[in-house]
């Protein structure tokens, strides 16, 4: 347990940074050999002052929290055990408070293990609770998310983007719309 916490946390934070800085657009432009800088309303907001909601504050989540705080994000943690001395979060809440916390978050990162309690934890209702335009990153387990609800949230524009390191079906089939 925890042996790969740092590289997994780095993967999750890299996804956050890529979404935060609009790298999807840059990569697409690079592949087409086009110069298309982001301007005006396309310019991303700075991370400082934004809020990251961490679902799971174990080995991985604690590493993510350290990175996030270094970039000036407020970090709210969700886990079963209460806050302890040295936890690198600004607040800690039990899972029963998740849906009440989602509207506060600019970023939601799933770092929790798959258990009976966490299967489909982030479901259609949870996605609807999220702030419009908030972004989701999953470096936990795929089955924690409801893929159908995630796709609907992305298609409607309610969810501003997603970085997925885990899927309910792995490897992800070439026909999956999650690509």
C-alpha positions in Angstrom: 0.0 0.0 0.0 1.3 3.4 -1.0 4.3 2.2 -2.9 3.2 3.9 -6.1 1.5 6.9 -4.4 3.9 9.5 -5.6 3.8 8.6 -9.4 0.0 8.2 -9.3 -0.4 11.6 -7.6 1.9 13.2 -10.1 -0.2 11.7 -12.9 -3.3 13.2 -11.4 -1.8 16.6 -10.9 -0.4 16.5 -14.4 -3.9 16.0 -15.7 -5.1 18.9 -13.6 -2.4 21.1 -14.9 -3.0 20.1 -18.5 -6.7 20.9 -18.1 -6.0 24.1 -16.2 -3.7 25.4 -18.9 -5.6 24.3 -21.9 -3.1 21.9 -23.2 -5.7 19.8 -25.1 -6.0 22.7 -27.5 -2.2 23.2 -27.7 -1.7 19.5 -28.5 -4.4 19.5 -31.1 -2.9 22.6 -32.8 0.6 21.1 -32.6 -0.6 18.0 -34.4 -2.0 20.2 -37.2 1.1 22.4 -37.2 -1.1 25.5 -36.5 -0.3 28.4 -34.3 -3.5 29.1 -32.3 -2.7 30.8 -29.0 -5.5 31.1 -26.5 -6.8 34.6 -26.2 -9.4 36.6 -24.3 -12.1 34.3 -22.8 -10.1 31.2 -23.8 -7.3 32.1 -21.4 -7.4 29.8 -18.4 -7.9 31.1 -14.9 -5.0 30.9 -12.5 -5.1 28.0 -10.1 -4.4 30.2 -7.1 -7.7 30.6 -5.2 -9.5 27.8 -6.8 -10.8 24.8 -4.8 -9.9 21.2 -5.2 -12.1 18.6 -3.6 -10.2 15.4 -2.9 -12.2 12.2 -2.6 -9.8 10.0 -0.7 -7.0 11.4 1.3 -4.7 8.4 1.8 -1.2 8.0 0.4 -2.1 9.3 -3.1 -4.5 12.0 -1.9 -2.0 13.4 0.5 0.6 13.8 -2.2 -1.9 15.5 -4.5 -2.9 17.8 -1.6 0.8 18.9 -1.2 1.1 19.7 -4.9 -2.2 21.6 -5.0 -1.4 23.7 -2.0 1.9 24.6 -3.5 0.0 26.0 -6.5 -2.3 28.0 -4.2 -5.4 25.8 -4.3 -7.7 25.4 -1.3 -7.9 21.7 -0.6 -11.0 20.0 0.8 -10.7 16.4 1.7 -13.3 13.7 1.9 -12.6 10.4 3.8 -14.0 8.2 6.5 -11.5 9.2 9.2 -11.4 12.7 10.7 -8.7 15.2 10.1 -5.4 14.5 11.9 -2.4 16.6 12.7 -0.3 16.9 9.6 -3.1 16.2 7.0 -2.2 18.6 4.1 -5.8 19.8 3.6 -7.7 22.9 4.6 -10.8 21.0 5.6 -11.7 17.3 6.1 -15.3 16.0 5.8 -16.9 12.5 5.9 -18.3 10.9 2.7 -21.8 11.7 3.8 -21.1 15.4 3.1 -19.8 14.8 -0.5 -22.8 16.1 -2.4 -23.0 19.2 -0.2 -19.3 19.9 -0.9 -19.4 19.4 -4.7 -20.9 22.8 -5.5 -17.8 24.5 -3.9 -15.2 22.7 -6.0 -13.6 23.9 -9.2 -11.8 20.6 -9.3 -12.9 17.1 -8.1 -10.2 14.4 -7.9 -11.1 10.8 -7.1 -8.2 9.1 -5.2 -10.2 6.6 -3.2 -10.1 2.8 -3.4 -13.0 0.8 -4.8 -15.2 -0.5 -2.0 -18.9 -1.3 -1.5 -19.3 2.3 -0.3 -17.4 3.9 -3.2 -18.8 2.0 -6.2 -20.7 4.6 -8.3 -20.1 7.2 -5.5 -19.8 9.9 -8.2 -23.1 9.2 -9.9 -25.6 11.3 -11.9 -26.8 13.2 -8.8 -23.2 14.0 -7.8 -22.4 15.3 -11.3 -25.5 17.5 -11.1 -24.3 18.8 -7.8 -21.0 19.9 -9.2 -20.4 23.5 -10.1 -21.0 24.2 -13.8 -17.7 24.0 -15.6 -15.9 22.1 -12.8 -13.4 19.5 -13.9 -13.1 15.9 -12.8 -10.0 13.8 -12.5 -10.0 10.1 -11.6 -6.8 8.4 -10.4 -8.7 6.0 -8.2 -10.8 3.2 -9.6 -13.0 3.4 -12.7 -16.0 1.9 -11.0 -16.2 4.8 -8.5 -17.6 6.9 -11.4 -20.8 6.4 -13.3 -19.5 6.6 -16.9 -22.9 7.3 -18.4 -23.4 10.2 -16.1 -19.9 11.5 -16.7 -20.4 11.4 -20.5 -23.8 13.2 -20.2 -22.1 15.9 -18.0 -19.3 16.4 -20.5 -21.6 16.4 -23.5 -23.9 19.0 -21.9 -21.0 21.2 -20.9 -21.9 21.0 -17.2 -18.6 19.2 -16.6 -15.8 21.3 -18.0 -13.4 18.5 -18.6 -12.1 15.2 -17.3 -8.8 13.4 -16.9 -9.2 9.7 -16.5 -6.5 7.3 -15.4 -9.0 4.6 -14.6 -12.0 3.2 -16.3 -14.8 0.8 -15.4 -13.6 -1.3 -18.4 -9.9 -1.7 -18.9 -8.4 -1.5 -21.4 -10.8 1.1 -22.6 -12.3 -0.2 -25.9 -11.4 1.8 -29.0 -15.2 2.4 -29.5 -15.6 4.1 -26.1 -16.8 7.7 -26.3 -14.5 8.3 -23.3 -11.5 8.5 -25.7 
